[in-house]
Amino acid sequence: MSEYNAFSLNNIFRAVFCFIALIISLGLFNSSWLSLLIVIIYLMCLYSGKIKRTNYNLFLIIIICTVSITIKSLILLPSINVGANVFIGGEKYKNSVFSNKLPKKIYKRLNEDFISSFPNSVSGPDKKLFDTSVRQMLFKNQETKTVSKIKWKNRYEFSLGAFNDANYNAYGEQQPKRTNLPFFVKYTFPTEYYESNSDFCWKGLAFIGKNKTIEKLHKKRKCIPIKKSINNKEDPFIIWLVETSKTPHLEAELIQPMGFKIKIFFLYIIKILFCFLILTFSFRNLDVKKCGIFMFCFLFSSVVILYYEPTLLHKFVLFEGGNDGLLYVHFAHLISDNLSIGNFIDAFKGGEAAYDLMPFYRYIWILNYLLFEESPWIFFLILSLFPLVIFSILKNFFNKKWILFFLFCWFIIPLFEAFGFFHYYYVKLTVRGFAEPLSYLCFFSSLILIFKLIDSNFISRQSDKIDYFFVGILLSLAMGLRANIVPCCTVLLFYLAYKNLKLRTFSNIIFLGLGFSPILILPIHNYYFTNKFIPLTIAAYKDWNLGAKPSEYLELIMSILYFEINYSLLNKISNHVGDEIKLYELWYHFSIISCIYYAFKKSAPEKVRLLSYAALSMISLILFYHVGGRYSYLTWTLALFVISFFIKDFLVPILISNRKKNVT
């Protein structure tokens, strides 16, 4: 019986096929907790089980997908049209789209409250009356989107994408605060609701009617029958909900007739059942221990995520003003807006003519939107996988006791926090919207595949070509998500290229290059929109990122050679390096010494030497750039692995030997 290879073409095809089948069953833009749970169970099965290879199972999955599509097309629910947006007013914007297109009574109330509450507003209004939902990438709408049910108790549950528009990038004492942005919602109910006994309930300020609106303020949640609110059977029921800083916080719910509720419940059960069947027909031999480890990582990460950002219980995150996270999702919404109107060039542009902010993360968010709408389930996926990848790397160097110690420090005790080795730090970075966690996850994942190749002594096998391809993809993603890790990615690429050139296995290099080719998107994008060759991002050329320029080092060296030392440059460079690594931070100095030791030790294990090269390449950036905090987590985690191996390999044996001598 042949050895099971998770990265065989057959298994990759079946894994992708299973995932597509799950998405067909769940539906795109599924923002429910169910969608997160199903994807997590799918990843758990990939991690702990094996993929079934029989064509009979594929045939069964195709039947399930066909039945799922058929049922969804037969069980129809009336679509409720939603038009919503953030409101920005004031004298400066008295001729905005809101003043021209909102009903006069609604505009007057919104604008008066805005001027009164935010006299020093720094925000500007949208150019469109209604925000464009990410759903419009596939499902066009004249307003925002359509829904089949309504139930939300606050702005987070309402999950309006416009809340994360960088036009409302207020922070500190600026106005309006992002947690208090005024907004309005328009619901247009189809005439089917005239025949039903449905009630619409809300708390807050509402305006009912199409032309002549009636103002109703509910300080507590109250309901009205939709049927009695329609004067003409042919007219739809329209209600506007408005929240300003002077009105009660909005909440809304549509209480539907029993027939509609049964349909919704039936569709929900069908999704669960079909997803269960798809997973059952796709995987076999699940390792219970691995399942437990995976679910622990997911549950632990979920608890920490919700502890750090409780609003995620409402399936939405409101990003901080003045932060990278807000800009990433802002750019992602620009992409989705352009895709919705077929403007693929501006969608590719991604909000920047030359990439400044890390390029790929905005496009990753588009995938999140396609699958989960505004629910940031990508956070849970990244943080559930991260400990598993760390665990897989540690297994290459340490025994069970060492690994348990490291994992205890990773999850619970921040003993190695100076090395960025603490799960809570990654939770904070991820939830705040930074790209580093996903970038580092991709880099560490590529290391696992490279270690697998090292274990095989680079004996060429047909299946290795897929490994090389995925190493290339992972490294291109890592660089595209965080361009400052170019040095360590380059080390890994050159290492693999050198090994295969030496063995004359050129096809492996070709597959590695094909996998790495997505990184070419960066220079192509930059040249297309600026007519300038910018390899990665313009951030690398900004003076405020540079503590000391390479030219200044050259100038200092030349001054020393001519015995005319430039003391001002010497002070500048020494101060810069001293700021990056303080003299008293001995743990960093010892880790650097350990990396240098193994980099030059010929008898060092190849994996350790490779880690040393990668760590030193990143440490070298300290000579030029400001790389503290989150920018250095990868650097010092690699160094931590090396110094820990040094302690295990060199210091511990000495201590044991001395102890034995003392005993005798």
SULLINHU-V315180 format. One record per helix or strand. SS is the DSSP state (h for helix, s for strand). FROM is the first residue (numbers start at 0). TO is the last residue. If there is no record, write none. Layout:
# SULLINHU-V315180
SS|FROM|TO ; SS|FROM|TO
This chain:
# SULLINHU-V315180
h|8|25 ; h|32|47 ; s|49|50 ; h|54|73 ; s|79|85 ; h|90|92 ; h|96|100 ; h|103|116 ; s|120|120 ; h|133|136 ; s|144|146 ; s|150|151 ; h|154|157 ; h|160|163 ; h|165|167 ; s|174|174 ; h|177|179 ; s|182|188 ; h|190|193 ; s|198|207 ; s|213|224 ; h|226|228 ; s|236|242 ; s|250|254 ; h|257|281 ; s|282|283 ; h|287|307 ; h|309|313 ; h|323|339 ; h|343|348 ; h|359|371 ; h|376|393 ; h|399|410 ; h|416|418 ; h|422|430 ; h|435|454 ; h|463|480 ; h|482|502 ; h|505|529 ; h|537|540 ; h|542|544 ; s|545|545 ; h|549|560 ; h|566|579 ; h|585|599 ; h|605|622 ; s|624|624 ; h|628|662
